[in-house]
Amino acid sequence: MVCLHGWINGNNHQSFLDADFGDVYNFIHHVKDSATENNKSIFAFDTGDLTQGTGLSDATPTQGEFIFNIAKKIPYSGLTVGNHELGSEACVDLIANDFAPYWQGKFISANVEYKDPYKKFADKYFNISLPNGQGRIVVLGFLYNLGSAAANIKITKVADTLTKEFMNEALQDSSDPSEKIRLVVSLCHIATDSAETEEIRRSIRSKLPKVPLILLTGHSHMYRTRNYSTYSNPPDKYSFAMESAYYLTQIGRISVILSDSESVDPIFEYRFINGTKDDIQKAAGFINGTKGDILWETDEGTEIRKLIKEKYEELRLSEVIGNAPKTFYRNPAYAQIASGQALYSYIVDQMMPDHGPYSQLAIPECNTVDEVITVGVLGPSSVRYDLYEGPVILNDIFTIDPFNDQLFVFEGVDGVDMQKVMGQDTNQQIKTLQKEFIDYGDKKEISNVTIDPTKKYEIVATSYDYKGVQTALNKVVIGKYSAKETSIGMRQMLIDYVKKYWSSDIDPQPTEIDPSPTDTSLPGISKSDPDDPYLSSQYSYSGKISIKTSFIFVYIFIPLLFVTFNV
């Protein structure tokens, strides 16, 4: 999977995205069975970020505990870790003590280690032997250069990791045909176009100039490929990268055809498959749940769905907490901004100020000021999903805010200083709106909030954003203001607002979103948006590189990677 983020139960707001983890299991099961009948082998991989996205991954006592147990039921051939698993010490411990050992060397990350040198977090790499002595696949795993993580984890920069001796060991080729490296697969929780991905490619190329390389990328939540025969300089016809969105909205398929002759170039082909039951079944050769006398449903797939349903009920994720008057979009079109449907703007301008004054919630309690004005600050990655018109269930809040970052308050900020930080000081020669105060919903926060220099303000921001606010304030006056943690988190603030203002007694009709490929106002859809979670069921993208030859066929499904060898 690529950036699954807990989305294992379909999508109740986008009915065409109805595939769940039971379908994922069935897909792998049937494709493997079909491959076995045709004397082929198939492998499936995950490139990280199993958690932080729904209540199923984040409403449990320890982040990820249910998702990790369900993931164990998927016959993965290898996995790597994403950054969203590394922000919580408890989650890191759960992986190190339980999840990683379960995979017996197939959970890998070359540059993520447990801080305790005597405790292993993940393996560095592993090999897959090909059938009939045809050689082996080397599987590597990397995380991008994450700047901060839980206190019990250590992250080494990719460039430094590539110089380690174990990398030479992993990529040491053999003259023995049964041990020869035929393919390198790098599981990268790194964006396709990042510098780290290029560092990995160049390092592998320096050691294995003509061994085909597939970079399975992630993290940026985009669907894209990169053909290095036309992209890199000099051209690299042996490398290909693929990244397939997130939230189980897509499955990508990439194949490479290999030859024993170095004079024959590898051939890469790819296609994206939508995350719908119908499309996934068709990709496995099934129509309406059958393929000949074979049924799509399996006992294991049914059991996975049963466990998901039971956990959903146990966590009360379907509990209705209110009714949204309209749909609010995390990536709104201009018309949606004009109609007040920008989710960032609504949270910053309405929800966050409504819960103030936060000085009363500070630990320890701040000195309250009469008629204090609350200004909310919210970073561009804090909102993860749309909020739909109609009944709002508890899981909807988790999809918007899976983090529940604590809120911090800067108390008693003078109006004069607020004018400076907001770029509204008429005495300043250069009026600069500090980037921390931009409203990511409509880019007009500077005009949304008119600062009165005679008033007192408080600034509220999440634990993820408040340090940036501190930096911005220090540009105005060093050391005058400092943040205090409050007793409320972002997610609870959202829940309180919905319960207070959007009574569940009101039952507005939910808006049905038309998933047509020409509708550019689809919630969250933007081909250039790095956090774009959606793709219409009518979108299907494919491409083909080079001319077919024979010998070994490699089929790779992203976010599931399947490697099929024709022998």
ABEGO torsion letter per residue (X at the ends): XBGAGGBAAEBAABAABABBAAAAAAAAAAAAAAAAAAGBBBBBBBAEGABGABAAAAABABBGAAAAAAAAABBBABBBBBAAAAABAAAAAAAAAAAAAAAGGABBBAABBBABAABBABBABBBBBBBGGAEBBBBBBBBBBBABBBAABBBBBAAAAAABAAAAAAABBBABAAABBABBBBBBBBBAABAAAAAAAAAAAAABAABBBBBBBBGAGBBBBBBAAAABOBBBAABBBBBBEBGGABBBBBBBBBBABAABBBBBBBBBBBBBAAAAAAAAGBBGGBBEABBABBAAAAAAAAAAAAAAAAAGAABBAEBBABBBBABBBAAAAAAGABAAAAAAAAAAAAAOBAAAABOBBBBBBBGBBBBBBBBAAABABBBBBEBBBAAAAAAABAAGBBBBBBBGBBAAAAAAAAGABAABABBBBBAAABBAAAGAAAAABBBBAABBBBBBBBAAAAAAAAAAAAAABBGABBBBBBABBAAAAAAAAAAAABBAABBBBBBBBBBBAABAABBGBBAABAABABBBAABBBBBBBEBBBBGBBBBBBOABBBBBBBX
